[in-house]
């Protein structure tokens, strides 16, 4: 009864979109992008103090 990760993420996003407004969705999208960049480059967080 396992689902592919993409399917889980898709369903989760559908739930979020129903319960959050556009500003919150925008923030989550921005945060997700930051996390992906940081995961791709682990030294990013150490170098920049912001």
ZIUR-V315311 format. One record per helix or strand of 2 or more residues. SS is the DSSP state (H for helix, E for strand). FROM is the first residue (numbers start at 1). TO is the last residue. If there is no record, write none. Layout:
BEGIN
SS;FROM;TO
SS;FROM;TO
END
This chain:
BEGIN
H;5;19
H;22;40
H;44;47
END
